[in-house]
Amino acid sequence: MDNFKAVYKILSQLEKDMDKPEPDIEKIDHEALCVSEMRWLRYIEMMSDVGYIKGACIVRDITGDMNCDCSGMRITLKGLEYLQENSIMRKFYNAAKGFKEITPGL
């Protein structure tokens, strides 16, 4: 799966789960996204680092392995803005793609 699609799916699910006390992690875990657990943990770490999510407790043990307690994970205002911007860009892309298909010579 494309990295940005995975990030978008994670944020979208967290947005849907805003009315719940805890997010439904099974819908967005590494198995659901068909990526390795390490890649998934890095997605979570990166989204937390840039402020798209909060409440994910990522720890590295003495061997360097990463673990995550995601029970308190939630989307932030910055994460909601990311979803909004990418939704708008996707609409522009689809409109431009459709325009190109019906306009010969482009």
N, C-alpha and C positions, 0 to 999 in steps of 0.2 A: 504494500500500500504506500502511496505517496505520502511523504512526511507531513505536508501541509493539510492533506485530506484527513489524516489521522488526528492532527491537532484540532482541526475544525470539528470533527466528530466528537472528540472529547469535550470541547467547549460547548458544543450544541447540546450534548446530553446533560452537562452540568447546568446549562440554562434551563432545560426542561425540568430538572430536579430541584429548582429553587424553592418550590413549595413543600418539599419533603425535608424531614430532619437530617437525613443522610443521603448522599448520592447513590444511585444504583450502579456500582462499580462494575458489576458483571457485564453490563452492556457496553462498557468502554475499556475493559481490561485488555491485556496483550493478546489473549486468545480471541476475543471478540473482534479485535482489529487485525488479527493474523500477522502480528509482528513478534519479535523476540521479547522476552521479559525485560532484558537490559535496554533495548530500544525504547520500550514503553516507559520504563523508569526515567530514562533520559528525557523523553517528552515531558513528563510530569515535572522533572527538575527544571527544564528550560522554561516551561510555562510559569512555574513559580518564580524563577529568577527574573523574568521580565514583567511579572505582576499580573498575568492573565488569570491565575488561580491563587488561592491561599488555603491554608489549613492542611496541606499535604505534608506529612512529617517524613522526610527522607533522611535515612541514616546510613552510614557506611560502617560496617563492622571492621574488626581488626584485620581481616583478610582482604578488605577492599570491596566486598560484596555490598550491593545496595539493597535496602528494604524500604518499603513505604507503608505507612499507616494512612490510608486515604479516607477513612470514615468521616473526617471533618472537612474534606476538600470541598471547595465551592468556587464558583466563578466570581470574578471581581468586575468592577465597572470597566476597567481596561479590557478585560476579556469580552465583555458585552460589546464594547466598541469594535474590537477585532471582528467579531461575528457580523456586526452591522456593516462594516466597511467591506468585508469579503463577500457578503451577500449582494451588495450593490455592484461590486466589481464583476461578480459572476453574471449578473443581469446584463451589464454592459458588454461583457465578452460574448454572451449568447446572442445578444442583439446584433453585434458586429459580425459574428459568424453567420447569422441568418441573412444579413444584408449582403455579405460577400457571396453567399451561395446563390442569391437571386440576381446578382449583378455580374453579367459576363465581363471578362477582361480584367477583373481585379485580382 
